[in-house]
Amino acid sequence: MNTRVSAVMADKDEALLKDAWRAGLNLGAPTLLGIAAWGMVVGVAMVKSGLTVAQAGAMTLFVFAGSAQLASLPLLAAQAPVWVIFATALVVNLRFVIFSVLLAPHFSHLPWRQRFALGYVAGDITVGLFLQRYPHETPDPAKLPFLKGLIYPNWLAWQIGSFIGIVLGAVVPAEWGLGFAGTLAILCVTVPLILSRAALCGVLVAGMVAVLAFSLPYKLGLLVAVVVGMVSAMAVEELTEKWTKRHV
């Protein structure tokens, strides 16, 4: 009798976990086409920046960070020092430190290898969707399958799109201008993220610094622009909060 009850409870638990996985998949499904398109653009940009098909394939598999990949490509083309390329990618990807801090309380009980693997597969949209569904740190066995339902299809869509872009970049003639698609994609991603005065200030300052520092060697102007833009946005946000507290 006890064995039968245990089996029924185990089947029920397994069904709940599968439902959580499907819930994650359904929630993230509308974004997959856009992720694949974004990956395709990055794939094209990698090949048009001078990487071979093998190098581009390895980059999309091991890096899996579109914005950092696009930021690194002009530095690779300019044969910048490795430390400059890594520093640029690190600055662009600093937001993943915040993502890790936000996710850590939910999955700190997992082995570090599993947390490392989840961190590699996680992306901007998937982390945001997960935190919307689970804003509190209360333990829940459904959290892990829900996150997997979000991040695994997201990773697969990105890789499929990237490899399609890599093939297109290798076979489509340069005069078709596909390399400019990366710039257009960055604009499409950046503009909707300008949701506050601080973000607008950061973008404007970064743009001006990038133009003024264009002559720096090894494309260092991009790195300087990112850092100055981030500091400016943080300063504006803090000053705005102080002003609001004093006048509200």
N, C-alpha and C positions, 0 to 999 in steps of 0.2 A: 504493500500500500504506500509506504513512504517513498519507495523507489519510483512508483508511478506518479506520485505528487511531484517529486523532484523533477522527473522528466517533463511533466506538463509545465512546471515553472520555468525550466530551462528553455523549452520551446517558445514560451511566452516572451522571455527575455530576448531570445534571438530574434523573434519577430519585431520587437520594439527597436532593436538595434538596426535591423534592415529598414524599418520605417524611417529611422533617423537618417540613415544613409541616403534613402530616396528623397527625403525632405531637403537635404543639402544639395543633391543633384538637381532637383526641380527648381530650387531657389537660384542656383547659379547658372542654370541652362540658358536663360536669355542673354547672358553675357558672353557665352562661348564663341559665337560668331564674331563678335567684336574683338575678342582676344585673338582668335585665329587670324583675323585681318591685320591686327597690330603686329602679330608675329611675322606675318608674310612681309609686311613693310620692312621690319628689321632684318629679315632674311635677305631681301633685295639690297638693302643698304650695306650689309656686311660684304656681300660679293662686289658691289660697285665701289666699295672703299679699298679694294685690293686684296681681300682675303681669298684664299682658294676655297673650293667647295668643302674640302676636308677641314680646313681651319674654321670656316664658318659653322659647319656642323658641330665641331667640338665646342665652339664657343656657345652655341645655343643650348647644348646639352649641359655644359658645366657651369655656365654663368647664370642663365635663366633670369635675366633682369634687363628688360628692354631699354629702359632709360639709361642704365649704366652702360649697356652695350653701345647705344647710339652716341653717348658722350665719349666713349673710348675710341670709337672708329676714326674720327679725325686725328686723334693723337697717334694711333697706330699708323695711319697714312703718312703722318709727318715724322714718323720714326722717333717719337718722343721717348725719353728714358722710361724704363719700366716703372720706377717709383712714381713718376708723374701720372701714368695711366692708372696705377693702383690707387693713388691718392684721389684722383678724379672719381673713379668708380666708388670709392669709399664714401666720399662726400655725397654723391648722388644717392647712395643707398643708405644713408644714415637713418632714414625713416624706418628701415627694417629693424633697427635697434628698438625703436618705439613699439613696433609691432610685436617684437619678441617680449618686451616688458609687459605688454597688454595680454599676451597669450599665456605667458609663463604660469600665472596663478591657476589657470584652468588645467594645465597638463604637467605640472611639476612632479606628479606622482609617476610619470612614465620614465622608462630607462632613457639615459642621455642619447643613446644611438637613435631611438625612435623620435625623440624631440628634435635631434639634429636633422633627421630625414624630413620630418614635418616642416621644419623651418626652411629647408631647401625648396620644398614644393609650394610653400605658401606664397601668395601674391597680394597685391594691394586690395583688389576687389574682394577676394575671398576672405581676407582678414576682416574687412569692413562688414561684410555680410554676416560672418560668424558672430562678431561682437554685437551686432544689432539683435541677433537671435538670443545670444547668451551674454547680456551685459553684466551679470553678476557672477561671482566666483564660486557659487554654490556647487558642490560636487554633483555631477549628473553623468551616468554612463553613456547617455546618448550624445554627449558632446563630441567624443572622438569620431564615431561613425558619421556624424553630421559634418564635421570638418573634412573628413576624407571625401564625403560626397561632393564637397565644394572644390577641394584643391586638386584632386586627381584628374577629374575631367578638365579643369582649368589648365593644368600642366600639359595634358595631352593635346588640347586644342592649340596651345601655344606652340608646341613642338611640331605638330602637323603644319600649322600656318608658316612657321619659320622655314621648314624644309621645302615647302612649296615655293616660298620666296627665294630661297637659295638656288633652287633649280631655275626659276624664272630669271633671277639675276645673272645666272651663268649663260643662259641661252638668248635672252633679249638683248638686242644691240644697245650700246651706250647712248646713241643719239635719240633713243626714245625717251630719255630723261627719267627713267625709273628711280635713279639715285636721289632725285629731289623728293621722292615720296616720303623718305624718312623725315625731312624737315617739315613737310605738311602734317605728318602724323604727330610729331612733337607739338605743333601748334594746336592740333585738335585735342590733344590730351591736356595741354597746359591751360588753355582758355577756360574750360569749365571748372577748373580748380581755383580760379581767382574769385573766391567767395567773400573776401573781406578787404578792408583798406590795407591791412598789414600784408596780405598776399599780393595785392596790386602793387604796393610800394616795393616789395621784394623783387617782383618781376621787372618793374621799370628800372630799378637800380641795377639789377643784374644785367639787363639789356644794355644800359648805358656803359657800364664797366666793361662789358664784353667788347663793345665797339672801341672804347678808348684804349683798352689793353690788347687790341688786336695784333699789334706789332711784337708782343712778347714772344720769345722763342718757345718752341715745342707746344704751341697752343696753350701756354700757361694762362693766357687771358681768360679762357673758359673756366679754369679752376678758380682763379681770383674772382671772377664774376659770380660764380655759385656761392662762394664763401661770403662775399660782401652782401649779396642779395639776401642770404639767409640771416645774417646779422642785422641787416636793415629791417627785415620783416619782424624779427623777434623784438627789436627795439621799439618799433611802432606799436606792436601788440601790447607790450608792457606799458608804454606811455598811455595808450588808449585806456587800458584797464585802470591805471592810476587816475586819469582824468575822470573816468566814469564814476569811480568811488567817491571822488571829491564833490561831484556835481549832481549825484543822484540821491 
